[in-house]
Amino acid sequence: MTQVEIFEIEDIKKLVERAGSMYRLSKSTGLQQTQIGNYLNGRTKPSVNSLLKLNQYKSQEVDNAVINTKAS
């Protein structure tokens, strides 16, 4: 069974910052910018499918950071 991290508004803000913009996070996750904006504004909560995409993006970012650290 896959564990899915629940993202709060602050967590999603951090992902947007890491991505560089809502547009880039949108392109990287397949989520629409309006969805991400709604999560950030507290209008809606991410669905399970959206949480899976955000978790996958976060784990990719962690993997890339580890790879970049080892390459230095």
Order of alpha helices (4+ residues) and beta strands (2+ residues): alpha-alpha-alpha-alpha
